[in-house]
Amino acid sequence: MTVKVEPGPVCTLGPVSIKSGTKIPEKPVFAVTKLKRGERYSESALASAQHAIYDLGAFSSVTVRGDFE
């Protein structure tokens, strides 16, 4: 089987927000993500941000995803 995906328009990041079940200091989390509004959207950048947040050692699980709704 072959799945072919054609490139679409370039997308950029919109606002970046953090949701957590507990109150956390957001500034250090934002700092390690290196995600900035207006930058080109990239799945690899989201994956890197997810790993960087997890590597802080403060969370048992981390999910970084695009909100396409």
PQR file with spaces between the fields and no chain letter, atoms N, CA, C, O and H, PARSE charges and radii, in Angstrom:
ATOM       1  N    MET     1       0.840   -1.164    0.000 -0.4000 1.5000
ATOM       2  CA   MET     1       0.000    0.000    0.000 -0.0000 2.0000
ATOM       3  C    MET     1       0.888    1.231    0.000  0.5500 1.7000
ATOM       4  O    MET     1       1.952    1.247    0.619 -0.5500 1.4000
ATOM       5  N    THR     2       0.445    2.244   -0.690 -0.4000 1.5000
ATOM       6  CA   THR     2       1.136    3.526   -0.717 -0.0000 2.0000
ATOM       7  C    THR     2       0.145    4.604   -0.314  0.5500 1.7000
ATOM       8  O    THR     2      -0.977    4.656   -0.818 -0.5500 1.4000
ATOM       9  H    THR     2      -0.419    2.231   -1.193  0.4000 1.0000
ATOM      10  N    VAL     3       0.569    5.451    0.587 -0.4000 1.5000
ATOM      11  CA   VAL     3      -0.243    6.614    0.971 -0.0000 2.0000
ATOM      12  C    VAL     3       0.517    7.843    0.503  0.5500 1.7000
ATOM      13  O    VAL     3       1.656    8.074    0.909 -0.5500 1.4000
ATOM      14  H    VAL     3       1.480    5.409    0.996  0.4000 1.0000
ATOM      15  N    LYS     4      -0.106    8.612   -0.336 -0.4000 1.5000
ATOM      16  CA   LYS     4       0.526    9.818   -0.865 -0.0000 2.0000
ATOM      17  C    LYS     4      -0.122   11.037   -0.227  0.5500 1.7000
ATOM      18  O    LYS     4      -1.345   11.173   -0.224 -0.5500 1.4000
ATOM      19  H    LYS     4      -1.031    8.424   -0.666  0.4000 1.0000
ATOM      20  N    VAL     5       0.705   11.917    0.310 -0.4000 1.5000
ATOM      21  CA   VAL     5       0.221   13.153    0.922 -0.0000 2.0000
ATOM      22  C    VAL     5       0.850   14.318    0.178  0.5500 1.7000
ATOM      23  O    VAL     5       2.073   14.432    0.096 -0.5500 1.4000
ATOM      24  H    VAL     5       1.699   11.806    0.307  0.4000 1.0000
ATOM      25  N    GLU     6       0.018   15.163   -0.350 -0.4000 1.5000
ATOM      26  CA   GLU     6       0.498   16.341   -1.069 -0.0000 2.0000
ATOM      27  C    GLU     6       0.690   17.489   -0.080  0.5500 1.7000
ATOM      28  O    GLU     6      -0.100   17.640    0.852 -0.5500 1.4000
ATOM      29  H    GLU     6      -0.976   15.070   -0.283  0.4000 1.0000
ATOM      30  N    PRO     7       1.713   18.286   -0.270 -0.5600 1.5000
ATOM      31  CA   PRO     7       1.900   19.427    0.620  0.2800 2.0000
ATOM      32  C    PRO     7       0.760   20.423    0.492  0.5500 1.7000
ATOM      33  O    PRO     7       0.228   20.654   -0.594 -0.5500 1.4000
ATOM      34  N    GLY     8       0.404   21.001    1.615 -0.4000 1.5000
ATOM      35  CA   GLY     8      -0.631   22.031    1.634 -0.0000 2.0000
ATOM      36  C    GLY     8       0.002   23.372    1.936  0.5500 1.7000
ATOM      37  O    GLY     8       1.219   23.532    1.847 -0.5500 1.4000
ATOM      38  H    GLY     8       0.837   20.814    2.497  0.4000 1.0000
ATOM      39  N    PRO     9      -0.825   24.329    2.290 -0.5600 1.5000
ATOM      40  CA   PRO     9      -0.286   25.663    2.592  0.2800 2.0000
ATOM      41  C    PRO     9       0.575   25.636    3.856  0.5500 1.7000
ATOM      42  O    PRO     9       0.383   24.803    4.741 -0.5500 1.4000
ATOM      43  N    VAL    10       1.513   26.553    3.916 -0.4000 1.5000
ATOM      44  CA   VAL    10       2.369   26.685    5.099 -0.0000 2.0000
ATOM      45  C    VAL    10       1.521   27.196    6.260  0.5500 1.7000
ATOM      46  O    VAL    10       0.737   28.132    6.105 -0.5500 1.4000
ATOM      47  H    VAL    10       1.669   27.230    3.197  0.4000 1.0000
ATOM      48  N    CYS    11       1.685   26.576    7.414 -0.4000 1.5000
ATOM      49  CA   CYS    11       0.953   26.985    8.618 -0.0000 2.0000
ATOM      50  C    CYS    11       1.942   27.536    9.636  0.5500 1.7000
ATOM      51  O    CYS    11       3.091   27.101    9.707 -0.5500 1.4000
ATOM      52  H    CYS    11       2.322   25.816    7.540  0.4000 1.0000
ATOM      53  N    THR    12       1.478   28.489   10.412 -0.4000 1.5000
ATOM      54  CA   THR    12       2.303   29.032   11.484 -0.0000 2.0000
ATOM      55  C    THR    12       1.623   28.774   12.822  0.5500 1.7000
ATOM      56  O    THR    12       0.420   28.521   12.889 -0.5500 1.4000
ATOM      57  H    THR    12       0.544   28.842   10.353  0.4000 1.0000
ATOM      58  N    LEU    13       2.413   28.844   13.878 -0.4000 1.5000
ATOM      59  CA   LEU    13       1.884   28.639   15.223 -0.0000 2.0000
ATOM      60  C    LEU    13       1.077   29.856   15.647  0.5500 1.7000
ATOM      61  O    LEU    13       1.463   31.001   15.410 -0.5500 1.4000
ATOM      62  H    LEU    13       3.390   29.049   13.824  0.4000 1.0000
ATOM      63  N    GLY    14      -0.042   29.579   16.271 -0.4000 1.5000
ATOM      64  CA   GLY    14      -0.842   30.629   16.893 -0.0000 2.0000
ATOM      65  C    GLY    14      -0.453   30.720   18.355  0.5500 1.7000
ATOM      66  O    GLY    14       0.681   30.401   18.712 -0.5500 1.4000
ATOM      67  H    GLY    14      -0.356   28.649   16.463  0.4000 1.0000
ATOM      68  N    PRO    15      -1.369   31.150   19.207 -0.5600 1.5000
ATOM      69  CA   PRO    15      -1.064   31.242   20.634  0.2800 2.0000
ATOM      70  C    PRO    15      -0.708   29.865   21.209  0.5500 1.7000
ATOM      71  O    PRO    15      -1.317   28.857   20.852 -0.5500 1.4000
ATOM      72  N    VAL    16       0.270   29.840   22.088 -0.4000 1.5000
ATOM      73  CA   VAL    16       0.692   28.610   22.766 -0.0000 2.0000
ATOM      74  C    VAL    16       0.175   28.687   24.200  0.5500 1.7000
ATOM      75  O    VAL    16       0.426   29.666   24.902 -0.5500 1.4000
ATOM      76  H    VAL    16       0.765   30.659   22.378  0.4000 1.0000
ATOM      77  N    SER    17      -0.547   27.655   24.631 -0.4000 1.5000
ATOM      78  CA   SER    17      -1.100   27.664   25.988 -0.0000 2.0000
ATOM      79  C    SER    17      -0.742   26.378   26.703  0.5500 1.7000
ATOM      80  O    SER    17      -0.424   25.365   26.081 -0.5500 1.4000
ATOM      81  H    SER    17      -0.751   26.860   24.060  0.4000 1.0000
ATOM      82  N    ILE    18      -0.801   26.439   28.022 -0.4000 1.5000
ATOM      83  CA   ILE    18      -0.482   25.293   28.871 -0.0000 2.0000
ATOM      84  C    ILE    18      -1.706   24.967   29.713  0.5500 1.7000
ATOM      85  O    ILE    18      -2.319   25.852   30.309 -0.5500 1.4000
ATOM      86  H    ILE    18      -1.059   27.262   28.528  0.4000 1.0000
ATOM      87  N    LYS    19      -2.053   23.686   29.753 -0.4000 1.5000
ATOM      88  CA   LYS    19      -3.129   23.219   30.619 -0.0000 2.0000
ATOM      89  C    LYS    19      -2.550   22.123   31.500  0.5500 1.7000
ATOM      90  O    LYS    19      -1.906   21.196   31.009 -0.5500 1.4000
ATOM      91  H    LYS    19      -1.555   22.967   29.269  0.4000 1.0000
ATOM      92  N    SER    20      -2.780   22.233   32.798 -0.4000 1.5000
ATOM      93  CA   SER    20      -2.254   21.249   33.739 -0.0000 2.0000
ATOM      94  C    SER    20      -3.302   21.005   34.823  0.5500 1.7000
ATOM      95  O    SER    20      -4.080   21.896   35.163 -0.5500 1.4000
ATOM      96  H    SER    20      -3.303   22.987   33.197  0.4000 1.0000
ATOM      97  N    GLY    21      -3.308   19.797   35.353 -0.4000 1.5000
ATOM      98  CA   GLY    21      -4.231   19.458   36.426 -0.0000 2.0000
ATOM      99  C    GLY    21      -3.865   20.123   37.743  0.5500 1.7000
ATOM     100  O    GLY    21      -4.679   20.169   38.665 -0.5500 1.4000
ATOM     101  H    GLY    21      -2.676   19.073   35.077  0.4000 1.0000
ATOM     102  N    THR    22      -2.645   20.637   37.834 -0.4000 1.5000
ATOM     103  CA   THR    22      -2.197   21.326   39.046 -0.0000 2.0000
ATOM     104  C    THR    22      -1.599   22.679   38.659  0.5500 1.7000
ATOM     105  O    THR    22      -1.213   22.894   37.511 -0.5500 1.4000
ATOM     106  H    THR    22      -1.984   20.600   37.085  0.4000 1.0000
ATOM     107  N    LYS    23      -1.532   23.577   39.624 -0.4000 1.5000
ATOM     108  CA   LYS    23      -0.946   24.890   39.370 -0.0000 2.0000
ATOM     109  C    LYS    23       0.564   24.733   39.220  0.5500 1.7000
ATOM     110  O    LYS    23       1.235   24.158   40.078 -0.5500 1.4000
ATOM     111  H    LYS    23      -1.846   23.402   40.558  0.4000 1.0000
ATOM     112  N    ILE    24       1.080   25.256   38.115 -0.4000 1.5000
ATOM     113  CA   ILE    24       2.512   25.160   37.841 -0.0000 2.0000
ATOM     114  C    ILE    24       3.038   26.526   37.424  0.5500 1.7000
ATOM     115  O    ILE    24       2.285   27.351   36.907 -0.5500 1.4000
ATOM     116  H    ILE    24       0.536   25.723   37.419  0.4000 1.0000
ATOM     117  N    PRO    25       4.329   26.770   37.644 -0.5600 1.5000
ATOM     118  CA   PRO    25       4.923   28.000   37.108  0.2800 2.0000
ATOM     119  C    PRO    25       5.100   27.837   35.593  0.5500 1.7000
ATOM     120  O    PRO    25       5.907   27.021   35.148 -0.5500 1.4000
ATOM     121  N    GLU    26       4.353   28.607   34.807 -0.4000 1.5000
ATOM     122  CA   GLU    26       4.347   28.420   33.361 -0.0000 2.0000
ATOM     123  C    GLU    26       5.598   28.936   32.662  0.5500 1.7000
ATOM     124  O    GLU    26       5.981   28.400   31.622 -0.5500 1.4000
ATOM     125  H    GLU    26       3.698   29.270   35.168  0.4000 1.0000
ATOM     126  N    LYS    27       6.235   29.950   33.201 -0.4000 1.5000
ATOM     127  CA   LYS    27       7.377   30.572   32.517 -0.0000 2.0000
ATOM     128  C    LYS    27       8.490   29.565   32.194  0.5500 1.7000
ATOM     129  O    LYS    27       8.977   29.555   31.063 -0.5500 1.4000
ATOM     130  H    LYS    27       5.924   30.386   34.046  0.4000 1.0000
ATOM     131  N    PRO    28       8.914   28.712   33.151 -0.5600 1.5000
ATOM     132  CA   PRO    28       9.963   27.747   32.806  0.2800 2.0000
ATOM     133  C    PRO    28       9.515   26.729   31.752  0.5500 1.7000
ATOM     134  O    PRO    28      10.317   26.280   30.934 -0.5500 1.4000
ATOM     135  N    VAL    29       8.240   26.374   31.778 -0.4000 1.5000
ATOM     136  CA   VAL    29       7.727   25.416   30.790 -0.0000 2.0000
ATOM     137  C    VAL    29       7.745   26.053   29.402  0.5500 1.7000
ATOM     138  O    VAL    29       8.208   25.437   28.442 -0.5500 1.4000
ATOM     139  H    VAL    29       7.588   26.739   32.442  0.4000 1.0000
ATOM     140  N    PHE    30       7.244   27.283   29.292 -0.4000 1.5000
ATOM     141  CA   PHE    30       7.285   27.982   28.008 -0.0000 2.0000
ATOM     142  C    PHE    30       8.729   28.111   27.506  0.5500 1.7000
ATOM     143  O    PHE    30       8.994   27.958   26.314 -0.5500 1.4000
ATOM     144  H    PHE    30       6.867   27.783   30.072  0.4000 1.0000
ATOM     145  N    ALA    31       9.645   28.390   28.417 -0.4000 1.5000
ATOM     146  CA   ALA    31      11.044   28.596   28.026 -0.0000 2.0000
ATOM     147  C    ALA    31      11.648   27.355   27.377  0.5500 1.7000
ATOM     148  O    ALA    31      12.363   27.468   26.382 -0.5500 1.4000
ATOM     149  H    ALA    31       9.430   28.514   29.385  0.4000 1.0000
ATOM     150  N    VAL    32      11.375   26.180   27.921 -0.4000 1.5000
ATOM     151  CA   VAL    32      11.991   24.978   27.355 -0.0000 2.0000
ATOM     152  C    VAL    32      11.326   24.519   26.062  0.5500 1.7000
ATOM     153  O    VAL    32      11.943   23.792   25.283 -0.5500 1.4000
ATOM     154  H    VAL    32      10.794   26.088   28.730  0.4000 1.0000
ATOM     155  N    THR    33      10.082   24.926   25.817 -0.4000 1.5000
ATOM     156  CA   THR    33       9.412   24.479   24.595 -0.0000 2.0000
ATOM     157  C    THR    33      10.019   25.097   23.345  0.5500 1.7000
ATOM     158  O    THR    33      10.068   24.463   22.291 -0.5500 1.4000
ATOM     159  H    THR    33       9.581   25.516   26.450  0.4000 1.0000
ATOM     160  N    LYS    34      10.477   26.326   23.465 -0.4000 1.5000
ATOM     161  CA   LYS    34      11.017   27.088   22.340 -0.0000 2.0000
ATOM     162  C    LYS    34       9.987   27.272   21.221  0.5500 1.7000
ATOM     163  O    LYS    34      10.352   27.532   20.075 -0.5500 1.4000
ATOM     164  H    LYS    34      10.437   26.841   24.321  0.4000 1.0000
ATOM     165  N    LEU    35       8.702   27.137   21.558 -0.4000 1.5000
ATOM     166  CA   LEU    35       7.631   27.367   20.590 -0.0000 2.0000
ATOM     167  C    LEU    35       7.213   28.829   20.671  0.5500 1.7000
ATOM     168  O    LEU    35       6.934   29.342   21.755 -0.5500 1.4000
ATOM     169  H    LEU    35       8.406   26.926   22.489  0.4000 1.0000
ATOM     170  N    LYS    36       7.172   29.492   19.533 -0.4000 1.5000
ATOM     171  CA   LYS    36       6.824   30.906   19.516 -0.0000 2.0000
ATOM     172  C    LYS    36       5.735   31.166   18.477  0.5500 1.7000
ATOM     173  O    LYS    36       5.770   30.641   17.364 -0.5500 1.4000
ATOM     174  H    LYS    36       7.398   29.075   18.653  0.4000 1.0000
ATOM     175  N    ARG    37       4.795   31.968   18.865 -0.4000 1.5000
ATOM     176  CA   ARG    37       3.705   32.361   17.953 -0.0000 2.0000
ATOM     177  C    ARG    37       4.305   32.957   16.679  0.5500 1.7000
ATOM     178  O    ARG    37       5.239   33.757   16.734 -0.5500 1.4000
ATOM     179  H    ARG    37       4.767   32.394   19.769  0.4000 1.0000
ATOM     180  N    GLY    38       3.757   32.558   15.543 -0.4000 1.5000
ATOM     181  CA   GLY    38       4.216   33.077   14.263 -0.0000 2.0000
ATOM     182  C    GLY    38       5.265   32.213   13.582  0.5500 1.7000
ATOM     183  O    GLY    38       5.513   32.367   12.386 -0.5500 1.4000
ATOM     184  H    GLY    38       2.998   31.909   15.499  0.4000 1.0000
ATOM     185  N    GLU    39       5.891   31.295   14.339 -0.4000 1.5000
ATOM     186  CA   GLU    39       6.870   30.402   13.725 -0.0000 2.0000
ATOM     187  C    GLU    39       6.155   29.360   12.873  0.5500 1.7000
ATOM     188  O    GLU    39       4.973   29.081   13.078 -0.5500 1.4000
ATOM     189  H    GLU    39       5.690   31.170   15.310  0.4000 1.0000
ATOM     190  N    ARG    40       6.868   28.799   11.936 -0.4000 1.5000
ATOM     191  CA   ARG    40       6.303   27.776   11.057 -0.0000 2.0000
ATOM     192  C    ARG    40       5.931   26.529   11.859  0.5500 1.7000
ATOM     193  O    ARG    40       6.710   26.060   12.688 -0.5500 1.4000
ATOM     194  H    ARG    40       7.827   29.026   11.770  0.4000 1.0000
ATOM     195  N    TYR    41       4.736   25.999   11.605 -0.4000 1.5000
ATOM     196  CA   TYR    41       4.266   24.786   12.279 -0.0000 2.0000
ATOM     197  C    TYR    41       5.133   23.608   11.862  0.5500 1.7000
ATOM     198  O    TYR    41       5.453   23.444   10.685 -0.5500 1.4000
ATOM     199  H    TYR    41       4.103   26.380   10.931  0.4000 1.0000
ATOM     200  N    SER    42       5.514   22.781   12.848 -0.4000 1.5000
ATOM     201  CA   SER    42       6.346   21.621   12.581 -0.0000 2.0000
ATOM     202  C    SER    42       6.043   20.534   13.600  0.5500 1.7000
ATOM     203  O    SER    42       6.104   20.772   14.806 -0.5500 1.4000
ATOM     204  H    SER    42       5.254   22.914   13.804  0.4000 1.0000
ATOM     205  N    GLU    43       5.722   19.356   13.121 -0.4000 1.5000
ATOM     206  CA   GLU    43       5.487   18.222   14.031 -0.0000 2.0000
ATOM     207  C    GLU    43       6.736   17.920   14.843  0.5500 1.7000
ATOM     208  O    GLU    43       6.638   17.575   16.021 -0.5500 1.4000
ATOM     209  H    GLU    43       5.672   19.162   12.141  0.4000 1.0000
ATOM     210  N    SER    44       7.908   18.044   14.231 -0.4000 1.5000
ATOM     211  CA   SER    44       9.148   17.758   14.958 -0.0000 2.0000
ATOM     212  C    SER    44       9.390   18.784   16.066  0.5500 1.7000
ATOM     213  O    SER    44       9.941   18.441   17.112 -0.5500 1.4000
ATOM     214  H    SER    44       7.987   18.324   13.274  0.4000 1.0000
ATOM     215  N    ALA    45       8.985   20.041   15.849 -0.4000 1.5000
ATOM     216  CA   ALA    45       9.120   21.054   16.904 -0.0000 2.0000
ATOM     217  C    ALA    45       8.204   20.731   18.078  0.5500 1.7000
ATOM     218  O    ALA    45       8.584   20.922   19.233 -0.5500 1.4000
ATOM     219  H    ALA    45       8.537   20.320   14.999  0.4000 1.0000
ATOM     220  N    LEU    46       6.992   20.238   17.787 -0.4000 1.5000
ATOM     221  CA   LEU    46       6.080   19.843   18.862 -0.0000 2.0000
ATOM     222  C    LEU    46       6.646   18.658   19.634  0.5500 1.7000
ATOM     223  O    LEU    46       6.563   18.617   20.861 -0.5500 1.4000
ATOM     224  H    LEU    46       6.683   20.083   16.849  0.4000 1.0000
ATOM     225  N    ALA    47       7.221   17.696   18.920 -0.4000 1.5000
ATOM     226  CA   ALA    47       7.821   16.533   19.585 -0.0000 2.0000
ATOM     227  C    ALA    47       9.003   16.953   20.452  0.5500 1.7000
ATOM     228  O    ALA    47       9.162   16.452   21.565 -0.5500 1.4000
ATOM     229  H    ALA    47       7.289   17.729   17.923  0.4000 1.0000
ATOM     230  N    SER    48       9.825   17.860   19.958 -0.4000 1.5000
ATOM     231  CA   SER    48      10.961   18.368   20.741 -0.0000 2.0000
ATOM     232  C    SER    48      10.483   19.096   21.994  0.5500 1.7000
ATOM     233  O    SER    48      11.066   18.942   23.068 -0.5500 1.4000
ATOM     234  H    SER    48       9.695   18.267   19.054  0.4000 1.0000
ATOM     235  N    ALA    49       9.428   19.885   21.855 -0.4000 1.5000
ATOM     236  CA   ALA    49       8.866   20.596   23.004 -0.0000 2.0000
ATOM     237  C    ALA    49       8.345   19.603   24.040  0.5500 1.7000
ATOM     238  O    ALA    49       8.543   19.786   25.241 -0.5500 1.4000
ATOM     239  H    ALA    49       8.954   20.010   20.983  0.4000 1.0000
ATOM     240  N    GLN    50       7.681   18.559   23.568 -0.4000 1.5000
ATOM     241  CA   GLN    50       7.151   17.534   24.484 -0.0000 2.0000
ATOM     242  C    GLN    50       8.283   16.873   25.268  0.5500 1.7000
ATOM     243  O    GLN    50       8.181   16.707   26.483 -0.5500 1.4000
ATOM     244  H    GLN    50       7.520   18.410   22.593  0.4000 1.0000
ATOM     245  N    HIS    51       9.352   16.497   24.583 -0.4000 1.5000
ATOM     246  CA   HIS    51      10.495   15.871   25.261 -0.0000 2.0000
ATOM     247  C    HIS    51      11.151   16.832   26.250  0.5500 1.7000
ATOM     248  O    HIS    51      11.535   16.433   27.349 -0.5500 1.4000
ATOM     249  H    HIS    51       9.435   16.632   23.596  0.4000 1.0000
ATOM     250  N    ALA    52      11.277   18.096   25.856 -0.4000 1.5000
ATOM     251  CA   ALA    52      11.908   19.090   26.728 -0.0000 2.0000
ATOM     252  C    ALA    52      11.105   19.298   28.012  0.5500 1.7000
ATOM     253  O    ALA    52      11.682   19.420   29.092 -0.5500 1.4000
ATOM     254  H    ALA    52      10.965   18.420   24.963  0.4000 1.0000
ATOM     255  N    ILE    53       9.782   19.339   27.896 -0.4000 1.5000
ATOM     256  CA   ILE    53       8.947   19.500   29.094 -0.0000 2.0000
ATOM     257  C    ILE    53       9.063   18.266   29.984  0.5500 1.7000
ATOM     258  O    ILE    53       9.200   18.384   31.201 -0.5500 1.4000
ATOM     259  H    ILE    53       9.313   19.240   27.018  0.4000 1.0000
ATOM     260  N    TYR    54       9.008   17.100   29.382 -0.4000 1.5000
ATOM     261  CA   TYR    54       9.116   15.858   30.161 -0.0000 2.0000
ATOM     262  C    TYR    54      10.474   15.785   30.867  0.5500 1.7000
ATOM     263  O    TYR    54      10.561   15.331   32.008 -0.5500 1.4000
ATOM     264  H    TYR    54       8.897   17.005   28.393  0.4000 1.0000
ATOM     265  N    ASP    55      11.521   16.230   30.189 -0.4000 1.5000
ATOM     266  CA   ASP    55      12.868   16.199   30.767 -0.0000 2.0000
ATOM     267  C    ASP    55      13.031   17.129   31.965  0.5500 1.7000
ATOM     268  O    ASP    55      14.018   17.025   32.694 -0.5500 1.4000
ATOM     269  H    ASP    55      11.450   16.598   29.262  0.4000 1.0000
ATOM     270  N    LEU    56      12.075   18.038   32.180 -0.4000 1.5000
ATOM     271  CA   LEU    56      12.130   18.862   33.394 -0.0000 2.0000
ATOM     272  C    LEU    56      12.007   17.992   34.645  0.5500 1.7000
ATOM     273  O    LEU    56      12.450   18.383   35.725 -0.5500 1.4000
ATOM     274  H    LEU    56      11.274   18.123   31.588  0.4000 1.0000
ATOM     275  N    GLY    57      11.398   16.807   34.493 -0.4000 1.5000
ATOM     276  CA   GLY    57      11.260   15.876   35.611 -0.0000 2.0000
ATOM     277  C    GLY    57      10.106   16.188   36.542  0.5500 1.7000
ATOM     278  O    GLY    57       9.985   15.567   37.598 -0.5500 1.4000
ATOM     279  H    GLY    57      11.038   16.490   33.616  0.4000 1.0000
ATOM     280  N    ALA    58       9.268   17.122   36.181 -0.4000 1.5000
ATOM     281  CA   ALA    58       8.177   17.528   37.062 -0.0000 2.0000
ATOM     282  C    ALA    58       6.841   16.877   36.704  0.5500 1.7000
ATOM     283  O    ALA    58       5.871   17.005   37.452 -0.5500 1.4000
ATOM     284  H    ALA    58       9.366   17.626   35.323  0.4000 1.0000
ATOM     285  N    PHE    59       6.782   16.179   35.565 -0.4000 1.5000
ATOM     286  CA   PHE    59       5.512   15.639   35.083 -0.0000 2.0000
ATOM     287  C    PHE    59       5.651   14.157   34.755  0.5500 1.7000
ATOM     288  O    PHE    59       6.671   13.718   34.221 -0.5500 1.4000
ATOM     289  H    PHE    59       7.569   16.075   34.958  0.4000 1.0000
ATOM     290  N    SER    60       4.608   13.391   35.082 -0.4000 1.5000
ATOM     291  CA   SER    60       4.632   11.958   34.783 -0.0000 2.0000
ATOM     292  C    SER    60       4.259   11.683   33.326  0.5500 1.7000
ATOM     293  O    SER    60       4.618   10.640   32.779 -0.5500 1.4000
ATOM     294  H    SER    60       3.780   13.747   35.515  0.4000 1.0000
ATOM     295  N    SER    61       3.547   12.604   32.704 -0.4000 1.5000
ATOM     296  CA   SER    61       3.254   12.491   31.274 -0.0000 2.0000
ATOM     297  C    SER    61       3.061   13.884   30.691  0.5500 1.7000
ATOM     298  O    SER    61       2.614   14.807   31.371 -0.5500 1.4000
ATOM     299  H    SER    61       3.255   13.451   33.148  0.4000 1.0000
ATOM     300  N    VAL    62       3.406   14.009   29.428 -0.4000 1.5000
ATOM     301  CA   VAL    62       3.319   15.296   28.746 -0.0000 2.0000
ATOM     302  C    VAL    62       2.793   15.050   27.329  0.5500 1.7000
ATOM     303  O    VAL    62       3.250   14.139   26.639 -0.5500 1.4000
ATOM     304  H    VAL    62       3.768   13.259   28.876  0.4000 1.0000
ATOM     305  N    THR    63       1.845   15.860   26.910 -0.4000 1.5000
ATOM     306  CA   THR    63       1.346   15.802   25.542 -0.0000 2.0000
ATOM     307  C    THR    63       1.382   17.208   24.947  0.5500 1.7000
ATOM     308  O    THR    63       0.797   18.139   25.501 -0.5500 1.4000
ATOM     309  H    THR    63       1.474   16.600   27.471  0.4000 1.0000
ATOM     310  N    VAL    64       2.062   17.354   23.833 -0.4000 1.5000
ATOM     311  CA   VAL    64       2.082   18.620   23.111 -0.0000 2.0000
ATOM     312  C    VAL    64       1.458   18.326   21.749  0.5500 1.7000
ATOM     313  O    VAL    64       1.935   17.468   21.007 -0.5500 1.4000
ATOM     314  H    VAL    64       2.538   16.597   23.383  0.4000 1.0000
ATOM     315  N    ARG    65       0.386   19.051   21.433 -0.4000 1.5000
ATOM     316  CA   ARG    65      -0.303   18.775   20.172 -0.0000 2.0000
ATOM     317  C    ARG    65      -0.876   20.063   19.607  0.5500 1.7000
ATOM     318  O    ARG    65      -1.085   21.046   20.317 -0.5500 1.4000
ATOM     319  H    ARG    65      -0.001   19.749   22.035  0.4000 1.0000
ATOM     320  N    GLY    66      -1.117   20.022   18.320 -0.4000 1.5000
ATOM     321  CA   GLY    66      -1.772   21.138   17.662 -0.0000 2.0000
ATOM     322  C    GLY    66      -3.271   21.059   17.910  0.5500 1.7000
ATOM     323  O    GLY    66      -3.833   19.965   17.971 -0.5500 1.4000
ATOM     324  H    GLY    66      -0.947   19.223   17.743  0.4000 1.0000
ATOM     325  N    ASP    67      -3.909   22.184   18.051 -0.4000 1.5000
ATOM     326  CA   ASP    67      -5.358   22.245   18.211 -0.0000 2.0000
ATOM     327  C    ASP    67      -5.912   22.757   16.892  0.5500 1.7000
ATOM     328  O    ASP    67      -5.887   23.958   16.619 -0.5500 1.4000
ATOM     329  H    ASP    67      -3.453   23.072   18.002  0.4000 1.0000
ATOM     330  N    PHE    68      -6.409   21.841   16.079 -0.4000 1.5000
ATOM     331  CA   PHE    68      -6.830   22.188   14.727 -0.0000 2.0000
ATOM     332  C    PHE    68      -8.313   22.504   14.619  0.5500 1.7000
ATOM     333  O    PHE    68      -8.846   22.566   13.511 -0.5500 1.4000
ATOM     334  H    PHE    68      -6.429   20.866   16.300  0.4000 1.0000
ATOM     335  N    GLU    69      -8.973   22.700   15.713 -0.4000 1.5000
ATOM     336  CA   GLU    69     -10.411   22.994   15.681 -0.0000 2.0000
ATOM     337  C    GLU    69     -10.680   24.464   15.589  0.5500 1.7000
ATOM     338  O    GLU    69     -11.839   24.878   15.553 -0.5500 1.4000
ATOM     339  H    GLU    69      -8.540   22.650   16.613  0.4000 1.0000
